[in-house]
Amino acid sequence: MSFKKDEMLIMPAVDIKDGKCVQLVQGEPGSEMVKIDNPEKVAKHWEDLGAKNIHVIDLSGTIDGETSFEVIEKIIDEVSAPIQLGGGIRDVDYAKKLLDLDIERIIIGTMGIQHPEIITQLSEEYGSERIMISLDSKDNKVVIKGWQEKIDKSPEELSQEFKDHGAGSILFTNVDVEGLLGGFYTEPVEKLKKSVDLPIVYSGGITTVNDIKKLNESGVEGVVIGSALYTNKIDLTEALKYQKRI
């Protein structure tokens, strides 16, 4: 589903690790606050509740280097909603393998930041709307390699570079608040939104429906909700009321 100016897509997160749907605290292995069998059934549950888009992250691919391709295929078979997928995409061949499936867009992080020419190559071959760049921010600097390594550039600096390389959208995660269920800071989102003319999907720290309302007002084109859904702090049906732009 392409992004539209008059709406903000609400995207439930389905994070995969060791064949299960999980939610980690601050991305730390072993910190699972949620662990559910059959991720494809979880994705279908969110679709049945009205989600128009599913956000899938392969944590096994990111953390362990062992991709969850079979689980990804099950999710694709189970749901009809568009899927955006990231995690463990470490070479062009695997990126193309995913793009050749029925996936709307792939999310590229470390590989694209270290080799931006790959973004250009994939966007030219598959279309920029199918290539999303992941900018993860800690202390207003971009972090890569599963948030373990910081580079000396801000999200705003890198966002324009990746637009020039052909990225069609940005996934912006504020690592400072991700997974903590303590809310989020509006300033980093607003700064990034003003810095580049690309659709931005926000992730990190979303805890209440009021957080979703604030993001709607910020103008971002999408929002990923993870832990707050799985711990019943946010009801998806209530969240979906903010899918239309306020």
Long-range contacts (C-beta under 8 A, 24 or more apart in sequence): 1-52, 1-53, 1-81, 1-82, 1-104, 2-129, 3-169, 3-199, 3-221, 3-222, 4-221, 5-221, 5-245, 6-244, 6-245, 7-221, 7-243, 7-244, 7-245, 8-215, 8-216, 8-220, 8-221, 8-222, 8-223, 8-242, 8-243, 8-244, 8-245, 9-52, 9-53, 9-201, 9-221, 9-222, 9-223, 9-243, 10-51, 10-52, 10-53, 10-212, 10-222, 10-223, 10-225, 10-236, 10-239, 10-240, 10-242, 10-243, 11-51, 11-53, 11-54, 11-55, 11-84, 11-201, 11-222, 11-223, 11-224, 11-225, 12-43, 12-46, 12-51, 12-54, 12-55, 12-224, 12-225, 12-226, 12-229, 12-236, 13-55, 13-56, 13-57, 13-203, 13-224, 13-225, 13-226, 13-229, 14-39, 14-42, 14-43, 14-46, 14-54, 14-55, 14-56, 14-57, 14-75, 15-56, 15-57, 15-59, 15-226, 16-56, 16-57, 16-58, 16-59, 16-60, 16-68, 16-71, 16-72, 16-87, 17-59, 17-60, 17-63, 17-68, 18-60, 19-68, 19-71, 22-59, 23-179, 23-226, 23-227, 23-230, 24-59, 24-179, 25-179, 25-180, 26-147, 26-175, 26-178, 26-179, 26-180, 27-146, 27-147, 27-175, 27-178, 27-179, 29-63, 31-179, 33-179, 33-227, 33-230, 33-231, 34-227, 34-230, 34-231, 36-230, 39-71, 39-74, 39-75, 40-71, 40-74, 40-75, 40-77, 40-78, 40-79, 41-78, 43-75, 43-78, 43-79, 43-81, 43-83, 44-78, 44-79, 46-229, 46-236, 47-79, 47-80, 47-81, 49-236, 49-237, 49-240, 50-236, 50-237, 50-240, 51-81, 51-236, 51-240, 52-81, 52-82, 52-243, 53-81, 53-82, 53-83, 53-84, 53-104, 53-222, 54-79, 54-81, 54-82, 54-83, 54-84, 55-83, 55-84, 55-201, 55-203, 55-224, 56-83, 56-84, 56-85, 56-86, 56-87, 57-85, 57-86, 57-87, 57-107, 58-85, 58-86, 58-87, 58-88, 59-87, 60-87, 60-88, 61-87, 61-88, 61-89, 61-90, 62-87, 62-88, 62-146, 63-146, 65-90, 67-94, 69-97, 72-98, 72-101, 73-101, 76-101, 76-102, 76-103, 84-132, 84-171, 84-201, 86-132, 86-134, 86-171, 92-118, 92-121, 92-122, 95-122, 96-122, 96-125, 96-126, 99-126, 99-130, 104-130, 105-129, 105-130, 105-131, 105-132, 105-168, 105-169, 106-130, 106-131, 106-132, 107-132, 107-133, 107-134, 107-171, 108-132, 108-133, 108-134, 109-133, 109-134, 109-136, 109-144, 110-144, 110-145, 112-162, 112-165, 112-167, 113-142, 113-144, 113-151, 113-158, 114-144, 116-161, 116-162, 116-165, 117-165, 119-162, 119-165, 119-166, 119-167, 120-165, 120-166, 122-166, 123-165, 123-166, 123-167, 123-168, 124-166, 127-168, 128-166, 128-167, 128-168, 129-168, 129-169, 130-168, 131-166, 131-167, 131-168, 131-169, 132-167, 132-168, 132-169, 132-170, 132-171, 132-201, 133-158, 133-159, 133-162, 133-167, 133-169, 133-170, 133-171, 134-170, 134-171, 134-173, 135-159, 135-170, 135-171, 135-172, 135-173, 135-192, 136-172, 136-173, 136-175, 137-172, 137-173, 137-174, 137-175, 137-176, 137-188, 138-175, 138-176, 139-176, 140-188, 143-175, 147-175, 155-188, 155-191, 155-192, 155-195, 156-191, 156-192, 156-195, 156-196, 159-192, 159-195, 159-196, 159-198, 160-195, 160-196, 163-196, 163-197, 163-198, 167-198, 168-198, 168-199, 169-198, 169-199, 169-200, 169-201, 169-221, 170-196, 170-198, 170-199, 170-200, 170-201, 171-201, 171-203, 171-224, 172-200, 172-201, 172-202, 172-203, 173-202, 173-203, 173-204, 174-202, 174-203, 174-204, 174-205, 175-204, 176-204, 176-205, 177-204, 177-205, 178-203, 178-204, 178-205, 179-204, 179-205, 179-226, 179-227, 180-205, 181-205, 181-207, 181-227, 181-228, 181-231, 181-233, 182-207, 183-207, 183-208, 183-211, 184-211, 186-214, 186-218, 189-215, 189-218, 189-220, 190-218, 193-218, 193-219, 193-220, 206-234, 207-233, 207-234, 208-233, 208-234, 209-234, 209-235, 209-238, 209-239, 209-242, 212-239, 212-242, 213-242, 213-246, 215-242, 216-242, 216-245, 216-246, 217-246
